[in-house]
Amino acid sequence: MKDLEKNYRNNKVALVLEGGAMRGLYTAGVLDVFMENDIKVDTIFGVSAGALFGINYKSNQIGRALRYNLKYAHDKRYMGMYSLITTGDVMNRDFCFNKLVYELDPFDIETYNNSKVEFYAVVTNVESGKAEYIEIKDGGKDLEYLRASGSMPFVSNLVEINGNKYLDGAVSDPIPFKKALDTGYEKIIVIQTRPSDYTKTKSWLPFGLVYKKYPEFVKTAKNAYINYNKTLDLIRKYENDGKIIVLRPSEKIKMRRVEKNLNKLQAIYNVGVKDCKEKLPKIKKYIYE
């Protein structure tokens, strides 16, 4: 085991987590298996739900993401139309980033902050239209960046931090694989939330009407499907060459962004657990040899 650990220390490993709203529970299932089997990585690049659920890996809280989503899926304080109408955010800020974090299902901020894993959340700067990769160093003080990463257009207020305005990181970089490549990681594991045959089509949502004050953001949003599909092509190339490990749902489960069907939430999580367990020997060999 000591030889394996030595090899691990000599090969920096990055974990890339796609967003996808409640499909992100697939990622939660994968990461719970990682934690149960002591699978270690050096750095995480998370987007939207990938960031919001992925932080539990660094705080080492197995089952937390699934637990609170099942428990509060039908609580009007959590997320949904009631929150959207009353606050302008489909994901209720006070409930999700205050009550849930500190009271109802406490996030282990101390463990998170003491972890050596670097964690980056992707946000989209609405004025520049570009992705920014924010290191979440403090699991308490930096929560606004996580909220920004998951703030979906049309159903979220702009998140203003230090004079910058942000929305969902998935608009500008939905799968930050190239960022991990450009940063120089020798080994990369990508967790996607769409099945292998998925490609994104052009969006006809009225970005230009709603966000006309932010033309660069509109341009980025309109080209998002092109950038997404290019990233998929790049991931497939590296995967086919055996240079990276990719986990993606082996079963198709139709889900809404704000899914409240508990059976579906449990099902997509279970697929993540199953897929990861099947690939576990390959993942261990990839990381440690």
KEDOKE-447239 format. One line per 4 residues: number of its first residue (from 0); for each residue x negated, y negated, z of N, C-alpha, C. Coordinates in Angstrom, 3 decimals. Atoms other than C-alpha are relative to their C-alpha. Layout:
N
NUM	X,Y,Z,X,Y,Z,X,Y,Z ~ ...
***
This chain:
289
0	-0.815,1.199,0.000,0.000,0.000,0.000,-0.858,-1.262,0.000 ~ 0.876,1.161,-0.037,-2.902,-2.352,0.719,-0.506,-0.360,-1.389 ~ 0.455,0.259,1.363,-4.152,-1.944,-2.860,1.094,-0.671,-0.816 ~ -1.123,0.606,0.708,-0.684,-2.784,-4.187,0.157,-1.452,0.400
4	-0.130,1.364,-0.473,-0.517,-5.882,-2.010,-1.121,-0.878,-0.552 ~ 1.115,0.756,0.569,-3.941,-6.951,-3.267,0.304,-0.356,-1.446 ~ -0.365,0.263,1.390,-2.758,-6.590,-6.871,1.074,-1.070,-0.087 ~ -1.078,0.992,-0.001,0.356,-8.600,-6.029,-0.576,-1.395,0.196
8	0.558,1.320,-0.282,-1.707,-11.454,-4.618,-0.781,-0.539,-1.191 ~ 0.780,0.437,1.158,-3.765,-11.548,-7.812,0.858,-0.261,-1.235 ~ -0.894,0.199,1.136,-0.730,-11.745,-10.103,1.210,-0.811,0.446 ~ -1.096,0.853,-0.439,1.574,-14.696,-9.527,1.275,0.362,-0.754
12	-1.282,-0.446,0.545,5.209,-13.782,-10.073,1.034,-1.106,0.137 ~ -1.083,0.983,-0.010,8.001,-16.173,-11.030,1.331,0.708,-0.235 ~ -1.357,-0.513,0.137,11.707,-15.450,-10.744,0.856,-1.113,-0.589 ~ -0.831,0.994,0.701,14.070,-17.267,-13.139,1.455,0.401,0.137
16	-1.393,-0.316,-0.303,17.741,-17.452,-12.144,0.946,-0.886,-0.807 ~ -0.992,0.714,0.802,20.405,-18.421,-14.671,1.178,-0.428,0.877 ~ -1.230,0.412,-0.675,23.539,-20.285,-13.572,1.169,0.850,-0.480 ~ -1.158,-0.753,0.466,27.066,-19.289,-14.499,1.149,0.010,0.979
20	-1.080,0.098,-0.982,29.333,-20.400,-11.629,0.133,1.316,0.767 ~ -0.184,-1.177,-0.852,30.862,-17.353,-9.923,-0.610,1.269,-0.594 ~ 0.780,-1.126,0.530,29.063,-14.994,-12.313,-1.334,0.118,0.722 ~ 1.237,-0.012,-0.763,26.119,-15.944,-10.124,-0.020,1.040,1.103
24	-0.008,-1.079,-0.989,27.265,-13.255,-7.708,-0.697,1.246,-0.534 ~ 0.838,-1.063,0.573,25.592,-10.846,-10.129,-1.431,-0.183,0.506 ~ 1.339,0.318,-0.486,22.333,-12.571,-9.219,-0.120,0.277,1.487 ~ 0.017,-0.253,-1.439,23.244,-12.381,-5.535,-0.171,1.493,0.285
28	0.141,-1.438,-0.168,23.586,-8.611,-5.866,-1.420,0.466,-0.273 ~ 1.386,-0.348,0.337,20.196,-8.314,-7.543,-0.946,-0.416,1.123 ~ 0.915,0.522,-1.016,18.501,-10.489,-4.925,0.148,0.722,1.336 ~ -0.166,-0.780,-1.227,20.015,-8.531,-2.048,-0.799,1.303,-0.076
32	0.811,-1.207,0.182,18.390,-5.398,-3.474,-1.484,-0.344,0.092 ~ 1.391,0.458,-0.135,15.128,-7.328,-3.796,-0.379,-0.083,1.476 ~ 0.314,0.190,-1.417,15.275,-8.267,-0.126,-0.025,1.321,0.757 ~ -0.060,-1.295,-0.671,16.254,-4.775,0.995,-1.236,0.849,-0.289
36	1.160,-0.787,0.409,13.231,-3.386,-0.852,-1.303,-0.797,0.058 ~ 1.192,0.822,-0.225,10.782,-6.143,0.088,-0.708,-0.361,-1.317 ~ 0.563,0.459,1.281,10.310,-7.277,-3.531,-0.372,-1.463,0.147 ~ 0.492,1.351,-0.254,8.162,-10.395,-3.309,-0.316,-0.732,-1.302
40	0.389,0.864,1.111,7.770,-13.279,-5.744,-0.644,-1.253,0.591 ~ 0.682,1.211,-0.464,5.775,-16.492,-5.556,0.859,-1.249,-0.161 ~ -0.739,1.214,0.337,8.110,-18.999,-7.165,1.336,0.350,-0.616 ~ -1.330,-0.169,0.580,11.781,-19.294,-8.059,0.404,-1.280,-0.715
44	-0.621,1.095,0.742,13.299,-21.510,-10.737,1.486,0.340,-0.118 ~ -1.421,-0.299,-0.017,17.057,-21.611,-10.141,0.832,-1.125,-0.576 ~ -0.895,0.981,0.619,19.834,-23.349,-12.040,1.413,0.199,0.524 ~ -1.414,-0.030,-0.350,23.293,-24.206,-10.762,0.280,1.123,1.014
48	-0.295,-1.090,-0.932,24.741,-21.044,-9.147,-1.253,0.820,0.300 ~ 1.254,-0.704,-0.242,21.310,-19.450,-9.557,-0.783,-0.633,1.135 ~ 0.658,0.709,-1.091,19.920,-22.121,-7.248,0.796,0.123,1.289 ~ -0.846,-0.003,-1.193,22.882,-22.192,-4.861,0.016,1.358,0.692
52	0.018,-1.334,-0.595,22.890,-18.430,-4.349,-1.428,0.484,0.241 ~ 1.383,-0.470,-0.079,19.164,-17.942,-4.861,-0.741,-0.427,1.250 ~ 0.699,0.457,-1.202,18.168,-19.908,-1.770,0.059,1.039,1.110 ~ -0.127,-1.026,-1.035,19.349,-16.967,0.323,-1.121,1.033,-0.056
56	1.173,-0.875,0.103,16.389,-14.959,-0.980,-1.126,-0.559,0.861 ~ 1.089,0.624,-0.748,13.982,-17.440,0.535,0.301,-0.055,1.496 ~ -0.368,-0.015,-1.420,15.927,-17.558,3.812,0.200,1.425,0.514 ~ -0.085,-1.424,-0.337,16.061,-13.726,3.759,1.339,0.370,0.652
60	-1.333,-0.260,-0.543,19.831,-13.586,4.345,0.776,0.915,-0.942 ~ -0.645,-1.012,0.829,21.032,-10.370,2.754,1.518,-0.067,0.188 ~ -1.457,-0.056,-0.043,24.727,-10.421,1.875,0.693,-1.320,0.231 ~ -0.647,1.269,-0.349,25.339,-14.067,2.744,0.823,-0.578,-1.141
64	-0.716,0.610,1.128,26.332,-15.284,-0.732,1.316,0.718,-0.273 ~ -1.234,-0.746,0.217,28.857,-12.499,-1.223,0.968,-0.219,1.152 ~ -0.849,0.083,-1.197,30.166,-12.765,2.324,0.839,-1.285,0.017 ~ -0.777,1.233,-0.115,31.133,-16.437,2.294,0.887,-0.237,-1.219
68	-0.868,0.159,1.170,32.495,-16.297,-1.242,1.267,0.833,0.123 ~ -1.189,-0.820,-0.220,34.832,-13.453,-0.366,0.881,-0.590,1.101 ~ -0.761,0.495,-1.146,35.859,-15.016,2.934,0.746,-1.292,-0.301 ~ -0.584,1.332,0.190,36.579,-18.521,1.649,0.514,-0.259,-1.416
72	-0.446,0.178,1.383,37.608,-17.927,-1.971,1.364,-0.675,-0.083 ~ -1.354,0.552,0.032,41.217,-18.845,-1.153,0.207,-1.133,1.004 ~ -0.074,1.133,-0.926,40.418,-21.576,1.347,-0.053,-1.288,-0.826 ~ -0.071,1.200,0.837,41.466,-24.878,-0.228,-1.125,-0.984,0.300
76	1.112,0.900,-0.336,38.581,-26.588,1.554,-1.269,0.335,-0.778 ~ 1.239,-0.471,0.617,36.002,-24.566,-0.409,-0.187,-0.585,-1.399 ~ 0.098,0.535,1.354,36.389,-25.146,-4.138,1.280,0.311,-0.756 ~ -1.209,-0.208,0.774,39.197,-25.491,-6.624,0.737,-1.300,-0.279
80	-0.771,1.151,0.427,41.942,-27.833,-7.751,0.266,-0.980,1.143 ~ -0.268,0.899,-1.131,42.736,-29.204,-4.284,-1.196,-0.910,0.264 ~ 1.201,0.800,-0.213,39.137,-30.310,-3.787,-0.213,-0.985,-1.138 ~ 0.187,0.871,1.164,38.981,-31.730,-7.311,0.920,-1.218,0.076
84	-0.974,1.090,-0.066,42.129,-33.818,-6.820,-0.300,-0.957,1.152 ~ 0.180,0.832,-1.192,41.245,-35.056,-3.347,-1.383,-0.630,0.118 ~ 1.364,0.525,-0.155,37.498,-35.623,-3.718,-0.690,-0.343,-1.317 ~ 0.666,0.182,1.284,36.659,-35.635,-7.444,-1.041,1.059,-0.286
88	0.960,-1.100,0.159,34.478,-32.559,-6.950,0.726,1.326,0.155 ~ -0.627,-1.315,-0.110,35.707,-29.041,-7.679,-0.620,0.816,1.132 ~ 0.712,-0.634,-1.110,33.095,-27.878,-5.151,-0.064,-1.010,1.142 ~ -0.147,0.977,-1.069,33.919,-29.617,-1.885,-1.318,-0.249,0.736
92	1.306,0.341,-0.558,30.853,-31.440,-0.647,-0.082,0.264,1.501 ~ 0.056,-0.138,-1.455,31.688,-31.522,3.066,0.068,1.462,0.427 ~ -0.147,-1.396,-0.387,32.774,-27.898,3.220,-1.226,0.821,-0.393 ~ 1.080,-0.842,0.521,30.045,-26.381,1.044,-1.372,-0.339,0.571
96	1.345,0.412,-0.379,27.073,-28.414,2.230,-0.095,-0.544,1.422 ~ 0.023,0.389,-1.394,28.028,-29.174,5.796,0.565,1.126,0.867 ~ -0.644,-1.003,-0.854,30.551,-26.852,7.458,-0.519,1.409,-0.274 ~ 0.446,-1.346,0.342,29.473,-23.746,5.580,-1.450,0.225,0.395
100	1.439,-0.117,-0.250,25.751,-24.401,5.948,-0.336,0.017,1.484 ~ 0.382,0.179,-1.395,25.737,-25.385,9.599,0.916,0.696,1.011 ~ -0.942,-0.532,-0.977,28.826,-23.816,11.175,0.573,1.371,-0.374 ~ -0.805,-1.177,0.321,30.822,-21.162,9.313,-0.827,1.235,-0.356
104	0.906,-1.101,0.345,28.028,-19.009,7.832,-1.388,-0.622,-0.113 ~ 1.203,0.840,-0.028,24.836,-20.788,8.885,-1.128,0.466,-0.913 ~ 1.169,-0.220,0.840,22.011,-21.049,6.393,-1.226,-0.077,0.898 ~ 1.179,-0.056,-0.872,18.717,-20.081,8.064,-1.070,-0.955,-0.535
108	0.901,1.039,0.494,16.880,-23.324,7.399,-1.423,0.230,0.482 ~ 1.346,-0.220,-0.550,13.959,-22.408,9.661,-0.752,1.063,-0.792 ~ 0.651,-1.058,0.792,13.216,-19.164,7.822,-0.304,-0.499,-1.401 ~ 0.210,0.550,1.335,13.655,-20.939,4.492,-1.242,-0.887,-0.013
112	1.099,0.972,-0.012,11.238,-23.722,5.424,-1.347,0.652,0.285 ~ 1.262,-0.683,-0.339,8.643,-21.276,6.776,-0.457,0.968,-1.091 ~ 0.361,-0.916,1.080,8.700,-19.115,3.653,-1.049,-0.633,-0.909 ~ 1.039,0.489,0.910,5.710,-19.404,1.311,0.476,-0.054,-1.453
116	-0.549,0.018,1.355,7.929,-18.969,-1.747,0.328,-1.441,-0.403 ~ -0.367,1.320,0.520,8.194,-22.128,-3.849,1.340,0.121,-0.714 ~ -1.350,-0.066,0.574,11.770,-22.889,-4.889,0.303,-1.306,-0.721 ~ -0.319,1.174,0.806,12.716,-25.258,-7.717,1.431,0.089,-0.508
120	-1.356,0.094,0.532,16.250,-26.336,-8.563,-0.014,-0.898,-1.224 ~ -0.061,0.787,1.232,16.960,-27.583,-12.073,1.214,-0.925,0.058 ~ -1.078,0.978,0.089,19.026,-30.762,-12.364,-0.110,-0.721,-1.336 ~ 0.019,0.783,1.232,20.005,-32.849,-15.383,0.145,-1.477,0.343
124	-0.065,1.453,-0.182,19.235,-36.565,-15.226,0.932,-0.551,-1.079 ~ -1.001,0.402,0.994,22.299,-38.089,-16.901,-0.445,-1.212,-0.809 ~ 0.461,1.173,0.750,20.461,-41.248,-17.943,-1.034,0.364,-1.056 ~ 1.000,-0.425,0.985,17.554,-39.513,-19.668,0.472,1.192,-0.815
128	-0.467,-1.212,0.658,19.457,-36.353,-20.589,-0.972,1.159,0.141 ~ 1.046,-1.017,-0.115,16.407,-34.344,-19.522,0.107,0.780,1.304 ~ 0.049,-0.840,-1.193,15.895,-31.538,-17.071,-1.096,-0.491,0.937 ~ 1.005,0.255,-1.018,14.085,-32.205,-13.830,-0.043,1.224,0.910
132	0.207,-1.204,-0.799,12.631,-29.444,-11.686,-0.426,-0.445,1.399 ~ 0.209,0.565,-1.333,12.951,-30.422,-8.036,-0.353,1.103,0.987 ~ 0.339,-0.995,-1.014,11.114,-28.445,-5.388,0.840,-0.237,1.250 ~ -0.814,0.067,-1.206,13.463,-27.710,-2.517,-0.877,0.460,1.162
136	0.940,-0.327,-1.076,10.937,-27.869,0.293,0.703,0.185,1.333 ~ -0.717,-0.041,-1.265,13.361,-28.480,3.145,1.435,0.449,-0.252 ~ -1.323,-0.557,0.231,16.484,-26.310,3.201,1.134,-0.804,0.587 ~ -1.029,0.874,-0.542,18.333,-28.971,5.155,0.029,-1.345,-0.699
140	0.077,1.359,0.531,17.145,-32.327,3.859,0.181,-0.065,-1.516 ~ -0.026,0.031,1.464,17.045,-31.351,0.169,1.267,0.595,-0.606 ~ -1.215,-0.650,0.490,20.569,-29.910,-0.131,0.702,-0.788,-1.104 ~ -0.657,0.797,1.031,21.756,-32.805,-2.295,-0.490,0.379,-1.390
144	0.506,-0.441,1.299,19.499,-31.597,-5.107,0.638,1.320,-0.405 ~ -0.702,-1.244,0.304,21.083,-28.157,-4.845,1.428,-0.301,-0.444 ~ -1.361,0.385,0.388,24.513,-29.781,-4.999,0.005,-0.571,-1.414 ~ 0.093,0.577,1.343,23.432,-31.750,-8.059,-0.179,1.093,-1.052
148	0.274,-1.081,0.946,22.156,-28.579,-9.745,1.269,0.743,-0.382 ~ -1.233,-0.736,0.253,25.621,-27.018,-9.432,1.208,-0.866,-0.287 ~ -1.123,0.913,0.231,27.748,-30.090,-10.171,0.394,0.015,-1.474 ~ -0.416,-0.205,1.390,29.547,-29.068,-13.352,0.642,-1.262,-0.593
152	-0.620,1.156,0.656,30.482,-31.823,-15.838,1.519,0.114,-0.028 ~ -1.454,0.141,0.067,34.115,-33.004,-15.943,0.709,0.303,1.314 ~ -0.668,-0.357,-1.258,34.915,-31.511,-12.537,-0.869,-0.357,1.207 ~ 0.883,0.420,-1.085,32.184,-33.184,-10.469,-0.340,-1.475,-0.158
156	0.535,1.357,0.009,31.160,-36.673,-9.516,-1.494,0.052,-0.287 ~ 1.442,0.088,0.143,27.693,-37.794,-10.505,-0.624,0.013,1.390 ~ 0.708,-0.049,-1.278,25.247,-37.057,-7.701,-1.174,-0.964,-0.081 ~ 1.056,1.011,0.035,23.039,-40.067,-6.996,-0.986,0.234,1.136
160	1.060,-0.242,-0.979,19.718,-39.439,-5.242,-1.175,-0.915,-0.341 ~ 1.132,0.933,0.190,17.039,-42.113,-4.835,0.131,-0.815,-1.284 ~ -0.233,0.847,1.162,18.631,-44.218,-7.567,0.161,0.736,-1.315 ~ -0.179,-0.808,1.206,18.815,-41.339,-10.085,1.348,0.711,0.046
164	-1.311,-0.650,0.081,22.084,-39.831,-11.282,-0.145,1.363,-0.675 ~ 0.184,-1.361,0.464,22.335,-36.099,-11.770,1.322,0.748,-0.166 ~ -1.053,-0.999,0.118,24.660,-33.330,-12.922,-0.662,1.359,-0.210 ~ 0.364,-1.407,0.154,24.455,-29.587,-13.542,-1.276,0.208,-0.822
168	1.237,-0.297,0.711,20.986,-28.373,-14.488,0.190,0.886,-1.215 ~ -0.252,-0.899,1.129,22.557,-25.858,-16.873,0.240,-0.753,-1.300 ~ -0.203,0.789,1.220,23.318,-28.683,-19.315,-1.315,-0.160,-0.764 ~ 1.287,0.280,0.644,19.624,-29.318,-20.005,-0.937,1.205,-0.068
172	0.867,-1.183,0.007,17.912,-26.030,-19.114,0.694,1.139,0.746 ~ -0.815,-1.017,-0.666,20.343,-23.176,-18.364,-0.765,1.241,0.457 ~ 0.856,-1.118,-0.417,17.613,-20.512,-18.168,-1.448,-0.499,-0.088 ~ 1.320,0.657,0.057,14.280,-22.135,-17.218,-1.174,0.963,-0.186
176	1.052,-0.964,0.295,12.189,-19.336,-18.682,-1.241,-0.691,-0.562 ~ 1.140,0.687,0.605,10.026,-21.656,-20.768,-0.762,-0.820,1.036 ~ 0.673,0.738,-1.073,9.313,-23.750,-17.687,-0.933,0.923,0.760 ~ 0.852,-0.970,-0.692,7.979,-20.652,-15.957,-1.212,0.364,-0.853
180	1.112,-0.295,0.908,5.889,-19.826,-19.023,-1.010,-1.137,-0.009 ~ 0.876,1.174,0.106,4.510,-23.349,-19.306,-0.759,-0.261,1.298 ~ 0.654,0.194,-1.292,3.671,-23.359,-15.599,-1.139,0.996,0.188 ~ 1.142,-0.904,0.008,1.372,-20.409,-16.228,0.127,1.271,0.805
184	-0.162,-1.228,-0.778,2.882,-17.475,-14.383,-0.341,1.223,-0.833 ~ 0.413,-1.205,0.701,1.367,-14.133,-15.297,1.160,0.967,-0.192 ~ -1.116,-0.937,0.047,4.545,-12.194,-14.562,1.291,-0.750,0.311 ~ -1.267,0.712,-0.146,8.143,-13.359,-14.901,1.153,1.003,-0.020
188	-1.237,-0.786,-0.038,11.427,-11.726,-13.932,1.159,-0.960,-0.227 ~ -1.138,0.850,0.339,14.550,-13.235,-15.481,1.287,0.711,0.386 ~ -1.322,-0.531,-0.316,18.025,-12.692,-14.057,1.039,-0.847,-0.732 ~ -1.061,0.668,0.753,20.757,-13.587,-16.530,1.364,0.411,0.543
192	-1.345,-0.312,-0.489,24.478,-13.643,-15.815,0.968,0.307,-1.140 ~ -0.787,-0.407,1.166,25.705,-12.835,-19.319,-0.544,1.312,-0.539 ~ 0.472,-1.276,0.561,25.550,-9.413,-21.020,-0.921,-0.203,-1.193 ~ 1.064,0.077,1.006,22.946,-8.631,-23.674,0.468,-0.505,-1.363
196	-0.475,0.415,1.323,25.162,-9.378,-26.691,0.572,-1.412,-0.018 ~ -0.610,1.337,-0.092,26.194,-12.847,-25.540,-0.834,-1.055,-0.732 ~ 0.601,1.212,0.543,25.425,-15.988,-27.545,0.975,-1.140,0.236 ~ -0.850,1.148,-0.314,26.720,-19.456,-26.789,0.464,-0.684,-1.283
200	-0.557,0.728,1.144,28.984,-21.295,-29.234,0.104,-1.484,0.330 ~ -0.075,1.448,-0.165,29.344,-25.027,-29.757,1.175,-0.376,0.884 ~ -1.061,0.474,-0.893,31.336,-26.814,-27.072,0.748,-1.162,-0.637 ~ -0.835,1.090,0.523,34.241,-29.039,-28.094,0.542,-0.874,1.126
204	-0.413,0.845,-1.115,34.604,-30.641,-24.680,-0.365,-1.459,-0.292 ~ 0.185,1.423,0.356,34.845,-34.477,-24.849,-1.122,-0.691,0.774 ~ 1.120,0.627,-0.691,31.373,-35.311,-23.538,-0.145,-1.470,-0.398 ~ 0.185,1.363,0.488,31.189,-38.407,-25.722,1.012,-0.975,0.562
208	-1.048,0.859,-0.549,34.432,-39.772,-24.301,-0.209,-0.236,1.492 ~ 0.109,0.102,-1.462,33.882,-39.043,-20.608,-1.335,-0.594,0.438 ~ 1.335,0.450,-0.406,30.141,-39.786,-20.505,-0.614,-0.968,-1.003 ~ 0.471,0.929,1.044,29.892,-42.542,-23.116,-1.053,-0.990,0.518
212	1.021,0.885,-0.575,27.760,-44.623,-20.712,-1.380,0.651,-0.004 ~ 1.254,-0.748,-0.080,25.103,-41.916,-20.905,-0.239,0.756,-1.309 ~ 0.142,-0.618,1.329,24.340,-41.259,-24.598,-1.028,1.123,-0.069 ~ 1.011,-1.061,0.018,21.231,-39.163,-23.899,0.550,1.285,0.616
216	-0.643,-1.166,-0.610,23.239,-36.870,-21.650,0.965,0.634,-0.989 ~ -0.952,-0.501,0.995,25.918,-36.566,-24.343,-0.737,0.784,-1.084 ~ 0.794,-0.671,1.038,23.264,-35.650,-26.916,-0.492,1.359,0.490 ~ 0.478,-1.253,-0.576,21.802,-32.999,-24.627,1.130,1.013,0.124
220	-1.145,-0.886,-0.198,25.231,-31.569,-23.815,0.501,0.580,-1.319 ~ -0.494,-0.468,1.297,26.251,-31.339,-27.469,-0.944,1.015,-0.636 ~ 0.983,-0.938,0.550,23.047,-29.479,-28.333,-0.309,1.159,0.939 ~ 0.308,-1.009,-1.024,23.165,-27.236,-25.261,0.077,1.419,-0.546
224	-0.151,-1.361,0.527,24.361,-24.198,-27.207,-1.189,0.394,-0.864 ~ 1.178,-0.271,0.832,21.430,-24.489,-29.619,-1.192,0.350,0.889 ~ 1.125,-0.225,-0.909,18.897,-24.724,-26.795,0.155,1.319,0.747 ~ -0.255,-1.248,-0.726,20.540,-21.842,-24.933,-0.354,1.204,-0.871
228	0.248,-1.140,0.887,20.408,-19.511,-27.911,-1.474,0.132,-0.374 ~ 1.438,-0.055,0.240,16.786,-20.446,-28.633,-0.719,0.633,1.187 ~ 0.592,-0.590,-1.197,15.940,-19.553,-25.055,0.251,1.499,0.043 ~ -0.304,-1.431,0.058,17.713,-16.210,-25.448,-0.945,0.718,-0.961
232	0.904,-0.609,0.984,15.627,-15.485,-28.549,-1.409,0.150,0.575 ~ 1.337,-0.041,-0.591,12.427,-16.326,-26.672,-0.089,1.072,1.081 ~ -0.030,-1.016,-1.054,13.401,-14.141,-23.723,-0.025,1.393,-0.602 ~ -0.048,-1.319,0.644,14.225,-11.205,-26.002,-1.345,0.369,-0.604
236	1.311,-0.257,0.589,10.879,-11.555,-27.771,-0.985,0.477,1.075 ~ 0.920,-0.374,-1.076,8.914,-11.428,-24.526,0.412,1.315,0.650 ~ -0.480,-1.260,-0.562,11.110,-8.630,-23.222,-0.363,1.172,-0.897 ~ 0.319,-1.070,0.947,10.625,-6.535,-26.362,-1.491,0.293,-0.043
240	1.450,-0.182,-0.033,6.883,-7.076,-26.080,-0.481,0.567,1.334 ~ 0.341,-0.569,-1.297,6.993,-5.730,-22.530,-0.709,-0.953,0.947 ~ 0.719,0.985,-0.812,5.695,-8.972,-21.030,0.804,-0.483,1.207 ~ -0.848,0.455,-1.094,8.662,-9.744,-18.772,1.033,1.076,0.331
244	-1.124,-0.849,-0.399,11.446,-7.986,-16.890,1.266,-0.848,-0.049 ~ -1.271,0.716,0.069,15.036,-9.017,-17.601,1.102,0.872,0.582 ~ -1.203,-0.662,-0.491,18.133,-8.066,-15.645,1.195,-0.812,-0.458 ~ -1.235,0.655,0.461,21.533,-8.859,-17.132,1.147,0.984,0.199
248	-1.123,-0.894,-0.299,25.023,-7.457,-16.485,0.170,1.118,-1.019 ~ -0.195,-1.165,0.863,25.434,-3.935,-17.878,1.477,0.242,-0.284 ~ -1.446,-0.112,0.199,29.222,-4.293,-17.649,0.590,-1.389,-0.198 ~ -0.665,1.279,0.248,31.500,-7.037,-18.914,1.172,-0.151,0.962
252	-1.093,0.322,-0.914,33.714,-8.563,-16.258,0.431,-1.431,-0.285 ~ -0.488,1.327,0.365,35.817,-11.481,-17.418,0.289,-0.804,1.256 ~ -0.148,0.812,-1.195,35.595,-14.261,-14.864,0.174,-1.467,-0.348 ~ -0.114,1.446,0.115,36.687,-17.861,-14.543,-1.149,-0.646,0.764
256	1.076,0.696,-0.706,34.187,-20.461,-13.405,0.278,-0.071,1.495 ~ -0.397,0.020,-1.406,36.092,-20.904,-10.164,0.900,1.210,0.224 ~ -0.739,-1.249,-0.124,37.109,-17.282,-9.787,0.416,0.236,1.456 ~ -0.507,-0.254,-1.343,39.305,-16.428,-6.790,0.477,1.440,0.193
260	-0.385,-1.405,-0.096,40.062,-12.786,-7.548,-1.108,0.755,0.744 ~ 1.018,-0.620,-0.839,38.252,-10.961,-4.755,-0.558,1.277,-0.601 ~ 0.468,-1.237,0.633,38.073,-7.713,-6.697,-1.047,-0.284,-1.068 ~ 0.971,0.367,1.039,36.268,-9.443,-9.565,-1.307,-0.497,0.617
264	1.204,0.505,-0.676,33.870,-11.225,-7.208,-0.839,1.168,0.531 ~ 0.702,-1.174,-0.514,32.993,-7.934,-5.538,-0.576,0.830,-1.140 ~ 0.418,-0.841,1.125,32.762,-6.163,-8.892,-1.270,-0.520,-0.659 ~ 1.183,0.522,0.675,30.224,-8.522,-10.474,-1.216,0.103,0.913
268	1.082,-0.216,-0.971,28.129,-8.362,-7.292,-0.466,1.451,-0.049 ~ 0.343,-1.426,0.025,28.277,-4.551,-7.387,-0.799,0.370,-1.245 ~ 0.755,-0.258,1.231,27.045,-4.545,-10.990,-1.444,-0.454,0.175 ~ 1.357,0.485,-0.264,24.063,-6.637,-9.914,-0.789,0.971,0.863
272	0.657,-0.974,-0.872,23.265,-4.163,-7.147,-0.370,1.260,-0.784 ~ 0.225,-1.231,0.769,23.616,-1.169,-9.482,-1.125,-0.178,-1.020 ~ 1.008,0.232,1.037,21.548,-2.682,-12.293,-1.392,-0.127,0.598 ~ 1.312,0.194,-0.615,18.762,-3.688,-9.949,-0.563,1.305,0.554
276	0.468,-1.277,-0.542,18.577,-0.314,-8.223,-0.518,0.914,-1.105 ~ 0.437,-0.829,1.121,18.281,1.388,-11.604,-1.355,-0.446,-0.543 ~ 1.257,0.533,0.530,15.402,-0.893,-12.598,-1.081,-0.155,1.062 ~ 0.918,0.243,-1.107,13.717,-0.932,-9.212,-1.382,0.616,-0.214
280	1.344,-0.557,0.235,10.875,1.506,-10.093,-0.789,-0.804,-1.039 ~ 0.662,0.792,1.049,10.118,-0.524,-13.232,-0.425,-1.360,0.542 ~ 0.317,1.305,-0.570,10.215,-3.791,-11.281,-1.212,0.103,0.908 ~ 1.130,-0.179,-0.915,7.831,-2.490,-8.610,-1.300,0.227,-0.774
284	1.198,-0.253,0.806,5.420,-1.188,-11.210,-0.473,-1.263,-0.689 ~ 0.319,1.261,0.699,5.542,-4.480,-13.102,-0.698,-0.985,0.929 ~ 0.537,0.971,-0.929,4.812,-6.556,-10.026,-1.338,0.451,0.592 ~ 1.126,-0.431,-0.828,2.277,-4.408,-8.218,-1.123,0.691,-0.762
288	1.097,-0.682,0.711,0.243,-2.772,-10.986,-0.612,-0.894,-1.057
***
